[in-house]
Amino acid sequence: MTTFQIPKTQKAAVLHEINGEYRIETNWPVTQPSELKPGECLVKLEYSGVCHSDLSLKKGEWGLAPKIPLIGGHEGVGVVVAIGEHTKNSAVKVGDRVGVKWIAGICETCEMCHVGNDSSCAVGMGTMAHGASMPGTFQEYAVTYANYVTRIPEGVDSAEIAPILCAGLTVYKAIKTSKARIGQWIAITGAGGGLGHLAVQYAVAQGLRVVAIDTGEDKKALVLSLGAEKWVDFKESKNLAADVQAATGGAGPQVAIIATGHPEPFSQAALYLKSTGTLMCVGVPAKMAALNIPIPLIIGKNLRIIGTAIGNRQDANEAVAIAARGNVRPRFETKRLEDVNAVFKDMDEGKITGRIVLKL
């Protein structure tokens, strides 16, 4: 049986006040194997992605009250080093490489859990969310749940797979839920960002034709290299709806994935979607922004408006499997944990193309 020497303390990035700076603590306590509850496991993390949701929680933008002091992060990859005593039917064993996600676990008993809507489980989202209601992945050792981690296939780079555990999973779930069919057009707003550039690849991998919406030459070059057929720069466009429709040949895309935290693109999508089109709401604007879409437009065009938040365990397995085959590859830059505040500053200023992954 594989065993690991587990230290008493570790390095962690800790937020002590909302909208403050993360502090790098070098003597943060490590939960010991004897302290793990049945069903819990301890993961020695190698890498953690940095998500825009982490920035929103840090700034207190969503009206949520994260548990302070807070260890953020929810895209972790590492090795299981301990499992709580009396854990039954564990899906993993000590020594397995796994992914740690936004949801650490779910109640398994409510209606939402039974039908696979894990993100609507009040227990999972309310009390078992990494980087919000429980410590996340900006640390060397994280406690999570043995039956909710995602196994990482052999031969996959740990740093590269980290962004799939939230960003990739989120957009994969949105595309899957949209029911877009091979050959149909899909518009992706925020296409050059952390979620968007993965959405482009998941869409292309499923035979969809992509109109990428973003701004800047770097992002244009990126999304076109990933398989997007058309590009619309929202800052240069004088009529975004007309330009998106023209890019698809006139009728507009069947699906719009809004992978940005600004409210305007949600309303714009209703204008350029073709009749019977589907608006997939993925990005979360700050300050509880509202949709501004005329009701007659929704009815007249027979539009569907759907919100999705992350995905369930099977969605995660599918998203990771597609990436493991090389069909989706995050574009990322590796930074040190000590760089976390600089990363958030660049993210807040829109300077990041692709994704940032922290080496722990």
N, C-alpha and C positions, 0 to 999 in steps of 0.2 A: 504493500500500500504506500502510495506517495505521501510524504509528510513534508511540512515546511516549517522553518523557524520564523515565528511571527514576532516582530518587535513590539515593545510597549508604546512607542511613540512614532510619529511619522511627520512628513511635510504636507501641509495643506494650505490652500488659499481660502481665507475665511473673511466673510463680510460681516462687520459688526454693526452697521447701520445702513438703512435704506439710502441709496444714492451716494454711498460712501465709496471708498477705495477698498479693494481686497487687500488683506494683509497676508504675507507669507509666514505661516507659523511652522516652526521646525520641531516643536514638541507637542503636537496635537495628539491626543490619545488614540490608540488603535483598539478597537473592540477585540477582545480575546475570544478564542474558540469556546471557552467555558461560559462566556456571556451570551453567545448566540442562542436565540430562541428556536424551537422546532420549526423547520421550514426555512430559516434564514441561512445564508451562506456569506462568507467573507471572500472578497475578490481583491487580489493584488493587481492594481491597475497599471497598465503600461502607457496608455494614451487616453486623452479625453478630447473630444471635439468641443468647439465653442459655438453655441447656438444663439441666434438673436433673441430667443426666449429668455436666455440667461441674462441678457442685457435688459430686457423689459422687466424681469423680476428684480434685478439690481436697482433699477430706477423706480420701481413701484408703480409701473404704468397701468397695470391691469386691475388695480383695486384689490389685488390679493395681498395677504399679509404673510410673506414667507417667514419660516421659523428662523429667528435671529438668536445667536450667530448662525450664519448660513454658509454652508459649503455648496457652491453652485455646481452646475454641470450635469449632463444626463446622456452623454454619448461616450461611454467608457468601454475600453477593451482591456481584458486582463485574464488572470488565471485564478480559478477557484482554489483557495488555500485552506479552507475549513468549512464544514457544514455543521449546523446546529445538531446537538444530540437529540435523538428521538424523531428526527425528520423521517417521514415515511414516503416511499416511492419517489425519491429525488430524481429529477430529470437529468442531473449532472453529478459528477463525482469530483473529488479532489484531484487537481491536475488538469482539468478541462479548461480550454480557453473559451471565454464567453463574452458576450456583449451586455452591458448594463444600459437600460433605456430610461426614458422619462418616467414611465410607470414601473415601479418596483414590484408591484403585485396587485392582485385584485381579490375581492371577497369570495369569488367563485360561486356564490349562492344567489345573487340577485338576478332579476330578469335580464338586465343588460349583459351581465357576464354569460348567461346561458345562451344568448344569441350572438355572442362575439363582439358586442359593442363595448369593448373594454374601457375606452376613453369616457364612457358615460357611467361607469361604476363609481358611485359616490365615495366608496372607501378607497379605491385605487387613486382617483384624482384628488381626493380630499386629504388623505393621510399617508399615502404611500407613493408620493411623487418625488423622485430624485431631484435635488437642487431647488426644492420648494418647501415641502412639508417634512422632508427627511434629507440628511446629508447626501450630496451628490458626488460627482466624479472629479472634482478639482482637488483630489487628495490621492495618496498612494494606496490606501486600503479603504474599500467601501463595503458596507453591509447591504445586502439585497436579498432577494428570495430565489431559492434554488429552482423552483418550478416556473419562474418567469424570465430568467435570463435567456439569451439567445446563443446557442452554440455557434461558434465560428469555425467554418471548414478549414481543414489543413491547407497550407500553401497560400493562404490569403494574408496579405500584409496587415498587421494590426492597426497601424496608423491610417492606412487607406480605408479600412472598413469602418472606422469609428464614426464618420459622418453619416453612414448609412443607417445608424441606429436611431436617429431622429429625423434628420433632414431627408434622407433617402426614404425611410419608412413613411414619412408624412406625405411626400409627393406621390410615392407609389400607391399608397392607399387612396389618395384623391383621384388619380388616373383610373385605378381599378373601379372605384365607386361611380365614376362618370359614365361608365359603360361605353366609352368611345371605341369604335370599331376600326379595324385595319383600313388604312387609306383615308380616314377622315382627318380634317384639319383640327389642330388644337393650338390655341394661343396661350403662351406662358408669360405672365407679367413678372418682372424681377428675374428674367431668364439667366442673367449672368451672376446671380447671387448664390448663396450657399444652398438654398433649396432649389432655386430655379435651374441651375446648371445640371442638377441631378434629375429634375423633372424632364428636361430636354432629352436626356439619355434614356430614361425609362420610357418616355413616349416613343422615341425612335426604335427602341428595342421591341416595342409592341406594334410596330408597323404604322405608327401615326405620323402625320405630316405637321411640322412644327413652324409656327410663326413666333419668333422670339421678340419680346418687348422689353427694352431696357434702354440704357444710355451709356455712351462712351465707346471709344474704339477698342479698348481692351476687351470689354464684354462682348462687343460685336464679333471680334475675332474668335473668342472662346466659344460662343454658342454656335457659330457657323462651323467651327472645327468639330463640334460634337454632333452635328447632323441636322441642325435647324436649317430649313430651306429658305426662310424669309426672315428679315430683320426690320423692325420698326423702332426708331429712336424716339422715345416719347418727348424728349426735350426739343428735338428738331421738327417733329410733326406739327403741322398747323391744324390737322383734323385727324386725330388718332383713329377714330372709328372708321372713317373712310379709308385710311391707309391700311388698316388691318384687313378690311373687307377686300380691298384691291389686291392685297398680297395673296388672298385665297382664291382669286378669280372673280370676286364680286359678291358672293352670297354671305361670306363670313365663316368663321370656324364653328364646328359643332360644339366644341368645349373650350372654356376659358379657365385656366388655372391661375388664381391670383396668389402668388407666392411672395408678397410684399406686405409690409405693415402700414402702408398708406391707404386711406379710405377711397380716394378718387378712382383708382383702377377698377374697383368693384362696380361702380356705377357706369364707367366707360364700357365695361364688358357687355352690359345689357344692350348697349347701342350697336356694337359690332357683331354680336353673336347672330348666327343664322336662326331662322324660325325653328322651334323645337330644340334650340341649343341649351346647354347646361353650364351654369356658372358655379364653379367649385371654389368655395371660400376657404382658403388655407391660412394665409397670413393674418395675424391678429393686430389690428390698429390699436394705438394707445387711446386711453380716455374714452373707451366704450363708444367709438364712433359708430354712426348709424348709416345704413344703406340709404342712398338717395336715388331710387329708381321709380319712375312713374308706374303706378299699378296698371293702367291701360296698356303700357308697353309689355309688361310681364304677361298679361292675358292675351294681348293681340299676337305676340310672337310665340306663345305657348312655351315660355321659358321655364326651366327647372333651376332652382337656387338651392344648393346643397352645401352644408358645412361639414368638414371632416377634421378630426383632431387625431393625429398619429394613427396607429393601427393596432391590431391584436397580435397574438403570438404567431399565428399562421401568416399574417401579412409580413411580419418581421422575417420569418423564415424564407418567404418568397423573395422579399427585397434583397436579403443577404445572398441568397442563391444566385440571383441574376447578376449581382455584383461579383460574386466569386467566379462566375464563368467569364468575366471580363467584359460583359455587355454594358456595364455602368462603372465608371471609374471617377471618383471624386478628384477634383483639382484642388489641391490644398498646399498649405505651407506649414511646416512644423516650427513651433516656438517652444520656449521653456515655460514652465508653470509661472516662473517669476515675471514673465511678460504679460500676464493676464490683463492688467490694467491698461497697458498700451494697446492690446488687442481690442478691448472694449471701446477705447477712444476711437480707433480706426473704424470699428464697426458702426459706431454712432455717427461718424462723419461720412459713411458710405464709401470708404476707401478700400474695402476688401472685395476682391474678385474670387469667387469660389469659396473655400472654407479654410479655417485655421484649426490646427490640431496641436494640443499641448502634450509635450513629452513629460511624463511624471517620474 
